[in-house]
Amino acid sequence: MKVIHIRKHLDSETLHLPELKPLLGKTVEIIVREEATTMLETSAYDAFFALAGQDVVDPEAYKRLRAASAL
């Protein structure tokens, strides 16, 4: 039994997979599995939700900005 692992970004319903040429004419099983979310996307959401509900405004900095804009 031959196993071929192909990682490919799908941008069409029609696939061109030259890696499968040796298997032409044979019966094969094809399984398509979506990859999990990348770490970059996950960590961006984690950072957002970690800040949700926290008061991160510096009141003194806010007062200084208000005073400077009143000039």
BALUM-405462 format. One record per residue: residue number from 1; residue in three letters; z, y, x of N, C-alpha, C in turn. Coordinates in steps of 0.2 Angstrom, whole numbers. Layout:
N
+-----+------+-------+-------+-------+-------+-------+-------+-------+-------+-------+
! seq ! type !  n_zz !  n_yy !  n_xx ! ca_zz ! ca_yy ! ca_xx !  c_zz !  c_yy !  c_xx !
+-----+------+-------+-------+-------+-------+-------+-------+-------+-------+-------+
! NUM !  Ala !     Z !     Y !     X !     Z !     Y !     X !     Z !     Y !     X !
...
+-----+------+-------+-------+-------+-------+-------+-------+-------+-------+-------+
end
This chain:
71
+-----+------+-------+-------+-------+-------+-------+-------+-------+-------+-------+
! seq ! type !  n_zz !  n_yy !  n_xx ! ca_zz ! ca_yy ! ca_xx !  c_zz !  c_yy !  c_xx !
+-----+------+-------+-------+-------+-------+-------+-------+-------+-------+-------+
!   1 !  Met !     0 !    -6 !     4 !     0 !     0 !     0 !     0 !     6 !     4 !
!   2 !  Lys !    -4 !    11 !     3 !    -5 !    17 !     7 !    -2 !    23 !     3 !
!   3 !  Val !     2 !    27 !     6 !     5 !    33 !     3 !     3 !    39 !     6 !
!   4 !  Ile !     0 !    44 !     2 !    -2 !    50 !     5 !     2 !    56 !     1 !
!   5 !  His !     5 !    60 !     5 !     9 !    65 !     2 !     5 !    72 !     3 !
!   6 !  Ile !     3 !    75 !    -2 !    -1 !    81 !    -2 !     3 !    87 !    -5 !
!   7 !  Arg !     4 !    92 !    -1 !     8 !    98 !    -4 !     3 !   104 !    -5 !
!   8 !  Lys !     2 !   106 !   -11 !    -4 !   111 !   -12 !    -2 !   116 !   -18 !
!   9 !  His !    -4 !   122 !   -17 !    -2 !   127 !   -22 !    -8 !   126 !   -27 !
!  10 !  Leu !    -7 !   125 !   -34 !   -12 !   125 !   -39 !   -14 !   131 !   -41 !
!  11 !  Asp !   -20 !   133 !   -41 !   -23 !   139 !   -43 !   -29 !   138 !   -48 !
!  12 !  Ser !   -30 !   131 !   -50 !   -36 !   129 !   -54 !   -34 !   123 !   -57 !
!  13 !  Glu !   -37 !   121 !   -63 !   -36 !   114 !   -66 !   -40 !   109 !   -62 !
!  14 !  Thr !   -45 !   111 !   -58 !   -49 !   107 !   -54 !   -47 !   106 !   -47 !
!  15 !  Leu !   -45 !   100 !   -45 !   -42 !   100 !   -38 !   -48 !    97 !   -33 !
!  16 !  His !   -48 !    99 !   -27 !   -52 !    97 !   -22 !   -47 !    94 !   -17 !
!  17 !  Leu !   -47 !    87 !   -16 !   -42 !    84 !   -12 !   -46 !    79 !    -7 !
!  18 !  Pro !   -49 !    82 !    -2 !   -53 !    77 !     3 !   -48 !    72 !     6 !
!  19 !  Glu !   -42 !    73 !     6 !   -37 !    68 !     9 !   -37 !    61 !     5 !
!  20 !  Leu !   -40 !    61 !    -1 !   -40 !    55 !    -5 !   -47 !    51 !    -4 !
!  21 !  Lys !   -51 !    54 !     0 !   -58 !    50 !     1 !   -57 !    43 !     3 !
!  22 !  Pro !   -52 !    41 !     7 !   -52 !    34 !     9 !   -50 !    29 !     3 !
!  23 !  Leu !   -47 !    32 !    -2 !   -45 !    29 !    -8 !   -50 !    29 !   -14 !
!  24 !  Leu !   -56 !    32 !   -13 !   -61 !    32 !   -18 !   -63 !    25 !   -20 !
!  25 !  Gly !   -64 !    23 !   -26 !   -66 !    17 !   -29 !   -60 !    12 !   -30 !
!  26 !  Lys !   -54 !    14 !   -28 !   -48 !    10 !   -29 !   -44 !    13 !   -35 !
!  27 !  Thr !   -39 !     9 !   -38 !   -35 !    11 !   -43 !   -29 !    14 !   -40 !
!  28 !  Val !   -27 !    20 !   -41 !   -21 !    23 !   -38 !   -17 !    26 !   -44 !
!  29 !  Glu !   -11 !    28 !   -42 !    -6 !    31 !   -47 !    -5 !    39 !   -44 !
!  30 !  Ile !    -6 !    44 !   -48 !    -6 !    50 !   -46 !     0 !    54 !   -50 !
!  31 !  Ile !     5 !    56 !   -46 !    11 !    59 !   -49 !    11 !    67 !   -46 !
!  32 !  Val !    12 !    71 !   -51 !    12 !    78 !   -49 !    19 !    81 !   -51 !
!  33 !  Arg !    23 !    84 !   -46 !    29 !    86 !   -47 !    30 !    93 !   -45 !
!  34 !  Glu !    33 !    98 !   -49 !    33 !   105 !   -47 !    39 !   105 !   -42 !
!  35 !  Glu !    39 !   109 !   -37 !    44 !   110 !   -32 !    49 !   114 !   -35 !
!  36 !  Ala !    55 !   113 !   -33 !    61 !   117 !   -35 !    60 !   124 !   -32 !
!  37 !  Thr !    64 !   129 !   -35 !    63 !   136 !   -33 !    65 !   137 !   -26 !
!  38 !  Thr !    62 !   141 !   -23 !    63 !   142 !   -16 !    70 !   145 !   -15 !
!  39 !  Met !    72 !   145 !    -9 !    79 !   148 !    -7 !    79 !   155 !    -8 !
!  40 !  Leu !    73 !   158 !    -6 !    73 !   166 !    -6 !    74 !   168 !   -13 !
!  41 !  Glu !    70 !   165 !   -18 !    71 !   167 !   -25 !    78 !   165 !   -28 !
!  42 !  Thr !    81 !   160 !   -26 !    87 !   158 !   -28 !    93 !   163 !   -25 !
!  43 !  Ser !    92 !   164 !   -19 !    97 !   169 !   -16 !    97 !   176 !   -19 !
!  44 !  Ala !    91 !   178 !   -21 !    90 !   185 !   -24 !    94 !   185 !   -30 !
!  45 !  Tyr !    93 !   180 !   -34 !    96 !   180 !   -41 !   104 !   179 !   -40 !
!  46 !  Asp !   106 !   175 !   -35 !   113 !   174 !   -34 !   116 !   181 !   -32 !
!  47 !  Ala !   113 !   185 !   -27 !   116 !   191 !   -25 !   116 !   196 !   -31 !
!  48 !  Phe !   111 !   196 !   -36 !   112 !   200 !   -42 !   117 !   198 !   -46 !
!  49 !  Phe !   118 !   192 !   -48 !   123 !   190 !   -52 !   130 !   190 !   -49 !
!  50 !  Ala !   131 !   190 !   -42 !   137 !   191 !   -39 !   140 !   198 !   -40 !
!  51 !  Leu !   135 !   203 !   -41 !   137 !   210 !   -42 !   138 !   212 !   -49 !
!  52 !  Ala !   135 !   208 !   -53 !   136 !   209 !   -61 !   143 !   210 !   -63 !
!  53 !  Gly !   145 !   215 !   -66 !   152 !   216 !   -68 !   157 !   219 !   -63 !
!  54 !  Gln !   154 !   220 !   -57 !   158 !   224 !   -52 !   157 !   231 !   -52 !
!  55 !  Asp !   162 !   235 !   -51 !   162 !   242 !   -51 !   160 !   244 !   -43 !
!  56 !  Val !   154 !   245 !   -42 !   152 !   247 !   -35 !   151 !   254 !   -33 !
!  57 !  Val !   152 !   258 !   -38 !   151 !   265 !   -38 !   157 !   268 !   -34 !
!  58 !  Asp !   155 !   272 !   -29 !   161 !   276 !   -25 !   162 !   283 !   -28 !
!  59 !  Pro !   167 !   284 !   -32 !   168 !   290 !   -36 !   168 !   296 !   -31 !
!  60 !  Glu !   171 !   296 !   -25 !   170 !   302 !   -21 !   163 !   303 !   -19 !
!  61 !  Ala !   159 !   298 !   -17 !   152 !   300 !   -15 !   149 !   303 !   -22 !
!  62 !  Tyr !   150 !   300 !   -27 !   147 !   303 !   -34 !   149 !   310 !   -34 !
!  63 !  Lys !   155 !   312 !   -33 !   158 !   319 !   -34 !   154 !   324 !   -29 !
!  64 !  Arg !   153 !   321 !   -22 !   150 !   325 !   -17 !   142 !   326 !   -19 !
!  65 !  Leu !   139 !   321 !   -22 !   132 !   322 !   -24 !   131 !   327 !   -30 !
!  66 !  Arg !   136 !   327 !   -35 !   136 !   331 !   -40 !   137 !   339 !   -38 !
!  67 !  Ala !   142 !   339 !   -33 !   143 !   346 !   -30 !   137 !   349 !   -26 !
!  68 !  Ala !   134 !   344 !   -23 !   128 !   346 !   -19 !   122 !   348 !   -23 !
!  69 !  Ser !   121 !   345 !   -29 !   116 !   346 !   -33 !   117 !   352 !   -38 !
!  70 !  Ala !   123 !   355 !   -38 !   125 !   361 !   -42 !   123 !   367 !   -38 !
!  71 !  Leu !   121 !   367 !   -32 !   119 !   373 !   -28 !   113 !   376 !   -30 !
+-----+------+-------+-------+-------+-------+-------+-------+-------+-------+-------+
end
